[in-house]
Every structure is written in structure tokens, then in C-alpha cells.
Amino acid sequence: MATQFPVIGSWFRRPNGTLFEVVAVDEDDDTVEIQQFDGTIGEIEFEYWPRLLLVEVSAPEDWSGSVDMDPEDYVGTSASEMPNGFHDPLEFLNKS
């Protein structure tokens, strides 16, 4: 099995089934920063990456499941400043 390189935005599954996304690659510190589906943040050293037996997978259907953000946490202060789909995830779809 070929080693999958850590690319920001890529999702991987560990042998135990845990899903995570690569959120940053720090070449100065030789680490890959990851966020697991449950929101847990971690980092993996480059030297250990090939040993992890990771499988690159598609993003989970509800990849935003770990995002804990309430409307009052959003930088904007009014509902008109909220991005489409913030309250209703289907709002951004073209409803024709």
C-alpha cells in the first residue's frame, strides 16, 4: 500500500476506524496537524506518518459535525451577516 501524503483538507481513516482531517502541515516543526471528526485536535510527526497505515477516504457526509459554533460566536452581529446555510444547511441550495 502506498503512503498517502498529508494534504490539507484530506480525510483519513485509522485502522481502528477513527476519522480525521489534515488541517495544517507545519514544515518548520515537521508535524501534521489533524482534527478528528469529534473535534479533537492533535498532531503527528512527519517521521511517524508512513507507519500509521492510514487509508484516504472521502469527507464524511456530515463533515461539519464537530464544529461547535453558535450564532453569537459568529463574527457578524445580525442575521443578515450570517453566511447562507448557517441556520438551515439546505438554504444555500438553488431552489428552482
NORTAVEN-V479093 format. One record per run of one state. SS is the DSSP state (H for helix, E for strand, L for the rest). FROM is the first residue (numbers start at 1). TO is the last residue. If there is no record, write none. Layout:
SS;FROM;TO
SS;FROM;TO
This chain:
L;1;10
E;11;13
L;14;18
E;19;26
L;27;30
E;31;36
L;37;40
E;41;45
H;46;52
L;53;54
E;55;57
L;58;70
H;71;73
L;74;78
H;79;81
L;82;96
